[in-house]
Amino acid sequence: MTEEKKTVKKTATKTTKKAAPAKATAKKAVADAKLSNATYATGKRKDSVARVYLIAGKGQIIVNGIPMAEYFRRPVLQMIIAQPFGITKRETAYDVHAIVMGGGLSGQAGAVKHGISKALEKVEPELRKTLKAAGFLTRDSRVVERKHFGRHKARRSTQFSKR
């Protein structure tokens, strides 16, 4: 009886492991076919990296497969992402598909903004002057300083003790 349970468990785990990669490859194939005619740009901020695909559309922004309003729930972050479209008056001209990795939400929003700006410049080179003047094409290179030996954090020293 215990041997039968073991064989059933083994076969069940084997089938689930084989099914998972098939779904992932199917999703990727659909995404690649959909984004094959898109303009691609990479945006970076802090430790975040965003791969941005810009397609002519109705103004939808999708981040990691989720609508922007659900992924970035804070209105400030949504405003940051929409800035390149607002300054160039292209709010409903393009759809955005972004894949973001690393960092926190603030850094990810900045990375998506940087990527959208670079992609807009590739699609319409005449927008470069507007985007450059607003500072959207410059990568914000500020990153967290590394921890140093003999200190609590990067600059925080040990507590002073008189005795």
Secondary structure, 3 states (H helix, E strand, C coil): CHHHHHHHHHHHHHHHHHHHHHHHHHHHHHHHHHCCCCEEEEEEECCEEEEEEEEECCCCEEECCEEHHHHCCCHHHHHHHHHHHHHHCCCCCEEEEEEEECCCHHHHHHHHHHHHHHHHHHHCHHHHHHHHHHCCCCCECCCCCCCCCCCCCCCCCCCCCCC
